[in-house]
Amino acid sequence: MAICRIVETGVTPEQYDQVRGRVGVSDSMPNGAQLHIAGRGENGKIQIIEVWDSRDQADEFTEKVRAAREELGISGQPTITYLEVYNLIR
């Protein structure tokens, strides 16, 4: 079952780019990801909306992101909200 997640990253656009480069998805989608949107919130921090084939795939990628954040010295953990996809129109 596909899931959507909303991620409050707590990182700047520059940190976001560093993390994406570190996990090897600068120009491509990770396995299982259907959609990835990154936007700058009112506080200037990146917020992400993603759709994944499964929660397991999303969680697996989250572990890679956490490791990259740690390697880069980015403190704090993102807040993630999960939703079951009811309808996705492309």
Buried (B, 14 or more C-beta within 10 A) or exposed (E): EBBBBBBBBBBBEEBBBBBBEBBEBEEEEBEBBBBBEBEEEEEEBBBBBBBBBEBEBBBBBBEBBBEBBEEEEBEEEBEBEEEEBEEEEE
